[in-house]
Amino acid sequence: MKKLRVKLIKSPIDRMQRHKLTLLALGLRKLGQESILPDNPQVRGMVRQVSYLVEIKTLGKGDK
């Protein structure tokens, strides 16, 4: 199953409350923190909403 590695690269300070909550739902709390998430439409939608704050990398089967 494909996975996404999402990394918080910009601070959520002074951002919309909805975007802050989305980051928390993605498991991102601190700057530079990474989260490995399943690649599904729900996660893709959350990542798209905060794409200006995060860096995304798609992981294949053998990647960690």
Secondary structure, DSSP 4 states (H G I P E B T S, - for coil): --EEEEEE-S--TTS-HHHHHHHHHTT--STT-EEEEE-SHHHHHHHHHTTTTEEEEEE-SS--
